[in-house]
Amino acid sequence: MARSKVFDIVLGMTVMGTVGTLIGLTLGGGLMPIAIAVGLVLGVVIGFLGGRRFLISILVGTVLGGALAWMLAGVERVWVGAGAGAAMGGFLGVQVSMLLDVRAARKAASEQGAKSPSYR
């Protein structure tokens, strides 16, 4: 397995495992191990599929959401802000990724049109 693939899987496990932990804290009780396990499994799958941009957007959202909650509500609410930030980061990451894919497809189509001979 390539190093970049291993890095993506470890990054996925770290980010999604953290998100699973935050969700487990919110749910409480005996659901925390289940939330962590689901987060780790999702992290492996996302990392294996090469979702590095998605994972980084979740990571940035987690850090920014936690920092904002810390500044506004205090240290006892950091985990709520981090969880909400992770969700928003994931949502925005998917949207940005789709926009970048559309842009790349348009660019490839225009380059292909410029290279092909015109039969007018």
C-alpha positions as CSV (number, residue, x, y, z in Angstrom):
1,M,0.0,0.0,0.0
2,A,1.3,3.4,-0.9
3,R,2.4,5.9,1.8
4,S,-0.2,8.4,0.8
5,K,-2.9,5.8,1.1
6,V,-1.7,4.9,4.6
7,F,-1.5,8.5,5.6
8,D,-5.1,9.1,4.3
9,I,-6.4,6.1,6.3
10,V,-4.6,7.2,9.5
11,L,-5.9,10.8,9.0
12,G,-9.4,9.4,8.5
13,M,-9.2,7.3,11.6
14,T,-8.0,10.3,13.7
15,V,-10.5,12.8,12.4
16,M,-13.5,10.6,12.3
17,G,-12.6,8.9,15.6
18,T,-12.5,12.4,17.2
19,V,-15.9,13.2,15.7
20,G,-17.2,9.9,17.0
21,T,-15.9,10.7,20.4
22,L,-17.6,14.1,20.3
23,I,-20.9,12.5,19.3
24,G,-20.4,9.9,22.0
25,L,-20.0,12.6,24.6
26,T,-23.2,14.2,23.4
27,L,-25.2,10.9,23.4
28,G,-23.7,9.8,26.7
29,G,-24.3,6.5,28.4
30,G,-23.1,3.3,26.8
31,L,-23.3,4.7,23.3
32,M,-19.8,6.2,23.4
33,P,-17.9,3.1,22.3
34,I,-20.4,2.5,19.5
35,A,-20.0,6.1,18.3
36,I,-16.2,5.8,18.4
37,A,-16.2,2.5,16.5
38,V,-18.5,3.9,13.8
39,G,-16.3,7.0,13.5
40,L,-13.1,4.8,13.1
41,V,-14.7,2.6,10.5
42,L,-16.0,5.6,8.5
43,G,-12.5,7.1,8.8
44,V,-10.9,4.0,7.4
45,V,-13.3,3.9,4.5
46,I,-13.1,7.7,3.7
47,G,-9.3,7.5,4.0
48,F,-9.1,4.5,1.7
49,L,-11.3,6.2,-0.9
50,G,-8.9,9.2,-0.8
51,G,-11.1,11.8,0.9
52,R,-8.2,13.9,2.2
53,R,-9.9,17.3,1.3
54,F,-13.0,16.2,3.1
55,L,-11.1,15.1,6.2
56,I,-9.1,18.3,6.3
57,S,-12.3,20.3,6.1
58,I,-13.7,18.4,9.1
59,L,-10.5,18.9,11.0
60,V,-10.5,22.6,10.4
61,G,-14.2,22.9,11.3
62,T,-13.6,21.0,14.5
63,V,-10.7,23.3,15.6
64,L,-12.5,26.5,14.6
65,G,-15.8,25.4,16.2
66,G,-14.1,24.4,19.4
67,A,-12.2,27.7,19.6
68,L,-15.3,29.8,18.9
69,A,-17.3,27.9,21.6
70,W,-14.4,28.4,24.0
71,M,-14.4,32.1,23.4
72,L,-18.2,32.5,23.5
73,A,-19.4,30.0,26.1
74,G,-16.3,28.9,28.0
75,V,-14.2,25.7,28.3
76,E,-17.2,23.5,29.4
77,R,-18.8,23.9,26.0
78,V,-15.8,23.3,23.7
79,W,-17.0,19.8,22.8
80,V,-20.3,21.2,21.6
81,G,-18.7,23.8,19.4
82,A,-16.1,21.2,18.1
83,G,-18.9,18.8,17.1
84,A,-21.0,21.5,15.4
85,G,-17.8,22.8,13.7
86,A,-17.0,19.3,12.4
87,A,-20.5,18.9,11.0
88,M,-20.3,22.3,9.2
89,G,-16.7,21.6,8.0
90,G,-17.8,18.3,6.5
91,F,-20.8,19.9,4.8
92,L,-18.7,22.7,3.4
93,G,-15.9,20.3,2.4
94,V,-18.4,18.3,0.3
95,Q,-19.7,21.4,-1.4
96,V,-16.2,22.8,-2.1
97,S,-15.1,19.4,-3.4
98,M,-18.0,19.3,-5.8
99,L,-17.4,22.8,-7.0
100,L,-13.7,22.0,-7.6
101,D,-14.6,18.8,-9.5
102,V,-17.1,20.8,-11.7
103,R,-14.4,23.4,-12.4
104,A,-11.8,20.7,-13.3
105,A,-14.3,19.0,-15.7
106,R,-15.1,22.3,-17.4
107,K,-11.4,23.1,-17.8
108,A,-10.7,19.6,-19.2
109,A,-13.6,20.0,-21.7
110,S,-12.4,23.4,-22.8
111,E,-8.9,22.2,-23.3
112,Q,-10.1,19.1,-25.2
113,G,-12.2,21.4,-27.4
114,A,-9.2,23.6,-28.1
115,K,-7.0,20.7,-29.1
116,S,-9.5,18.9,-31.4
117,P,-9.5,20.1,-35.0
118,S,-12.6,22.0,-36.2
119,Y,-14.4,20.7,-39.2
120,R,-16.4,23.7,-40.2
